[in-house]
Amino acid sequence: MAGKNNALQKPVQVSDELEAVIGKGPMTRAEVTSKVWEYIKKHDLQKPSDKRTIVPDDKLGGVIGKEEISMFKMTAAVSKHLS
């Protein structure tokens, strides 16, 4: 199946809020996810007692909300900023 164009490899536009976190689009969903994680790690936004929990700063909060969020729910929140 290599070479098939799947959703992860299709370039998407990113919202202004998301662009502030990961840079200018378009980029693939896989790149978006990778860059969001780079940002989280660079800014130490994982809860020390539970690394699956993301504690957003103001910039990331503009994308995924201001509350702590599970890394599993974060992907859905980020998806709302893709078109």
NORQUI-V787299 format. One record per pair of residues at least 12 apart in sequence whose C-alpha atoms are under 6 Angstrom apart, sorted by the first residue. I is the first residue (numbers start at 1). J is the second residue. If there is no record, write none. Layout:
[[I & J] [I & J]]
//
This chain:
[[8 & 28] [8 & 29] [8 & 30] [9 & 28] [10 & 28] [11 & 26] [11 & 27] [11 & 28] [12 & 26] [12 & 27] [12 & 28] [12 & 83] [13 & 25] [13 & 26] [13 & 82] [13 & 83] [14 & 81] [14 & 82] [15 & 81] [17 & 62] [17 & 63] [18 & 63] [22 & 35] [52 & 70] [52 & 71] [53 & 69] [53 & 70] [53 & 71] [54 & 68] [54 & 69] [55 & 68] [64 & 77]]
//
